């Protein structure tokens, strides 16, 4: 394996995932944390996903790296001897799905071995319920829950990373690798990783976190995504500082922190791109809607959601160098974070000033 972040990604793709069925990925994360970080990081489980925290500075704001553990897939319903209904969850291109193979799993799969397999029928005229005809029917009393496209979990080829679920398991691996390296170096910064559930069907896990206040109002949140390749955001030219998405522009000050980090990488001849990516929306928008200070980074992705913009269903693809560069960009941002005048820093200073001068009112 080419790098630690890709080795971790391999672990996360060694099990399937779909919206609301991320338990196997979460278990792989917990096992990795136990081996790699031990007591240097704190893990908390919530309905909306996982929270991993490293406190290198004690009190004060944290830089939060947010990604999601799901990928578009299918919920399996009305199972019969001949087939089942496969209800599309998320943004696979409906018009390309006819004839595609789907592997079906129980709610908590232990590995990549499917409990059944079938072929999708034509896209329905209304709704998202596809007919699934078994090519390998389930055994009696097997309780199927979800399915994924029968694509390669991971392949490395000529500098490319190919996988059925780069979006966003590679984002999860990047966030965790940044935290691991920060803890290993005993970085004097507070870092938190949010790994959300059910992003592909409307930011469900992120909204759960935001509504429950799992991030402090003084924290700064950076969304990590693999996003559709666009002019100005090309594979192989480095990670992209995402100044906004289809819905909104992100926080200027937090984006400036990423720009500072990119300047440091430029001196090391590590390229970084900068663009508003309007191919979709990301979890930074969800948090910004709740008043948080947010920004985004992305990896330019080919075959977004396994075929959007293409002619057939295929694995997603990114350049391995872009993933490695994203780790370096965010690690440098973490180094700069404690001394950068972002919202949390200014709020602490202003609250201290108010404690001194407020009584005069």
Secondary structure, DSSP 8 states (H G I E B T S, - for coil): --SHHHHHHHHHTTS--BTTB-HHHHHHHHHHHHHHTGGGSEEEEETTEEEEEEESSSSS--EEEEEES--SEEEEES--SSEEEEEEES---GGG-TT-EEEEE-TT-SSS--SEEEEE----SSSSEEEEEEEE---TT----EEEE---S-EEETTEEEETTHHHHHHHHHHHHHHHHHHHTT-SSEEEEEEES-GGGTSHHHHHHHHHT-S-TT-EEEEEEEEE-BTTB-TTS-EEEEEE-SS-B--HHHHHHHHHHHHHHHHTT--EEEEE--SS--HHHHHHHTT-EEEEEEEEEBSGGGTTTSSS---EEEEHHHHHHHHHHHHHHHHHHTTS--HHHHHHHHHHHHHHHGGG-
